[in-house]
Structures are given as structure tokens and as C-alpha cells.
Amino acid sequence: MGLAKRLAALAAYVPAGGVVADIGTDHAYLPIFLIEAGISKKVIASDLRPGPLESATRAVEERHLKDRIDLRLGDGLQTLGPGEAEVLVLAGIGGNTIKEILAAKPDVLKSVNRLIMQPMADAGDLRIWLAGNGWKIISERLINEDGRLYQIVVAEPGRELFDDELYLELGPRLIERRDPLLNVYLGRIIDQYERALNGVAAGKNNAAREKARRLKAKLERVREVAKRCL
Ligand SMILES: C[S@@+](CC[C@H](N)C(=O)[O-])C[C@H]1O[C@@H](n2cnc3c(N)ncnc32)[C@H](O)[C@@H]1O
């Protein structure tokens, strides 16, 4: 089975062997690929909603993989027992939702030795949470698929040491490694801050002025990082 660029990049971070749980599996493309490529022997594929789980079930049955892909319905890690999976994939879900999913089940998280994440938004919040909760970001990568930029964040138990929270927020491994798409990524972040600043700059009350001041300061710092990196 061919796999989209983003999913293929996620699969490349899955160590061979061991049990993987794909949380928010939707169509189950990743679990099917992991089994068919011989990377994983067993995958737990779980989703919050019955609709996606039904499409996952159909895809898994069509490929006769029911004995290798365990389909489960439920919220986040509620579908897992402690020690069931060593690797978790959480892709295509908002960064703050990923954070909440992880924080809700510390007993399950205890036996996990790798998190492979692709937050759709709020990746900075997720990175800050990871660093504050005993996870070290071991690798990061940007993927451009159909003009959309995706961030992959891989973490393992450990200490994330950082001097400047802004680097952590933006992606410390992306910056250190000078990801080939770093200029596009930082350019888009700068655009977002500029747009947000234009939106509040028109405000006349104290709260709007304070928000504009904070946004401006942040924008300047991101511009400095971009200048230093590129
Ligand atoms: C955009 S799809 C991503 C599918 C696949 N992981 C990928 O990256 O292509 C997001 C999926 O996450 C599921 N989801 C959202 N919140 C969830 C939660 N708290 N627990 C489990 N699944 C969740 C949704 O139902 C949906 O099927």
C-alpha cells in the first residue's frame, strides 16, 4: 500500500517490533502500512468516533488484517491498559488535544518509550508540556504535503534542557538541524503574528493595547530567531 508523504514520514519513526498504538487512527492507513511493511507485528488502532472506526474496520477487514490490528473505540488513551503499547502515534490531532490525551492517563504513559506526534495546531504548547512532563524531544521534521506544512515531533522519556522557551516552542530540533523547510515554517509563523497584530492594533482599549504590545515583542523575537537561523 502506498502511503502519503506525511504518514510515510511518521512510519519512519516507528521502531521495528513492539506494539504500537495509533490514537485517532481514522482510516487506519498507518497501522495497515506498519503491518504490511513488516515494521510492526501488532498495532492497536483506536478512535474516539464510531464513523472513523467503521472505516478503519472496513479497511482492515478488506486486507485480512483483523488478527494483527486491534480496533478500539474510545477517547484517547482510555482504550489502552498499562503496558499494552510501547510506542504511541498521535497524528492529525490538535496539539492541545494531544496534551490532554497524554496527561489524562499517566499509568498508560509510564510504559511508553516513544511518542510520535503530528499536531495540527498549537505545536508549541505541546512541546512546552512535553518538556515539563519528563519528555525529551529526540527528533523533529517538517513535511510539505500539497502546500500544507506539517510538523512531526518525536519524544522519549528524558529531560529537555533549554535556555530559551521560544526555541522550545518553535521546535528545538528543527532549528538545530536547520530543517530544509525551516525558512518556510518560520516565514509562516511570522505571517501569522503579523496578521494577529494587525487584527488587534486597531483596538483602542487597554487590553487590546497590551495584547498588541505582547504580540509585537513576540514577533520581534521570532524575526530574530529567523535571522539567526537562515
Ligand atoms: C484528522 S484525523 C487523523 C487521522 C490519522 N491519524 C492521520 O494522521 O491521518 C483525526 C482523528 O482523530 C480522532 N480523534 C480526535 N480526538 C480524539 C480523541 N480524544 N481520542 C481518539 N481519537 C480522537 C478523530 O475522530 C479523527 O478520526
The ligand as a MOL file (V3000), in Angstrom:
LIG
                    3D

  0  0  0     0  0            999 V3000
M  V30 BEGIN CTAB
M  V30 COUNTS 27 29 0 0 0
M  V30 BEGIN ATOM
M  V30 1 C -7.6860 14.1840 11.0270 0
M  V30 2 S -7.9070 12.5860 11.6100 0 CHG=1
M  V30 3 C -6.2520 11.9790 11.5540 0
M  V30 4 C -6.1830 10.5450 11.1420 0
M  V30 5 C -4.7850 9.9330 11.1310 0
M  V30 6 N -4.2370 9.8510 12.4570 0
M  V30 7 C -3.8650 10.7300 10.2420 0
M  V30 8 O -2.9540 11.3790 10.7580 0
M  V30 9 O -4.0500 10.7190 9.0180 0 CHG=-1
M  V30 10 C -8.1600 12.8230 13.3530 0
M  V30 11 C -8.8110 11.6150 14.0020 0
M  V30 12 O -8.6150 11.7380 15.4180 0
M  V30 13 C -9.7800 11.3230 16.0780 0
M  V30 14 N -9.7670 11.9070 17.4330 0
M  V30 15 C -9.9350 13.2000 17.7860 0
M  V30 16 N -9.8790 13.3390 19.1220 0
M  V30 17 C -9.6420 12.0910 19.6220 0
M  V30 18 C -9.5090 11.5700 20.9280 0
M  V30 19 N -9.5890 12.3550 22.0040 0
M  V30 20 N -9.2970 10.2450 21.0660 0
M  V30 21 C -9.2080 9.4280 19.9910 0
M  V30 22 N -9.3600 9.8660 18.7250 0
M  V30 23 C -9.5690 11.1700 18.5450 0
M  V30 24 C -10.9040 11.8130 15.1700 0
M  V30 25 O -12.0980 11.1080 15.4050 0
M  V30 26 C -10.3110 11.5630 13.7740 0
M  V30 27 O -10.6810 10.3070 13.2710 0
M  V30 END ATOM
M  V30 BEGIN BOND
M  V30 1 1 1 2
M  V30 2 1 2 3
M  V30 3 1 2 10
M  V30 4 1 3 4
M  V30 5 1 4 5
M  V30 6 1 5 6
M  V30 7 1 5 7
M  V30 8 2 7 8
M  V30 9 1 7 9
M  V30 10 1 10 11
M  V30 11 1 11 12
M  V30 12 1 11 26
M  V30 13 1 12 13
M  V30 14 1 13 14
M  V30 15 1 13 24
M  V30 16 1 14 15
M  V30 17 1 14 23
M  V30 18 2 15 16
M  V30 19 1 16 17
M  V30 20 1 17 18
M  V30 21 2 17 23
M  V30 22 1 18 19
M  V30 23 2 18 20
M  V30 24 1 20 21
M  V30 25 2 21 22
M  V30 26 1 22 23
M  V30 27 1 24 25
M  V30 28 1 24 26
M  V30 29 1 26 27
M  V30 END BOND
M  V30 END CTAB
M  END
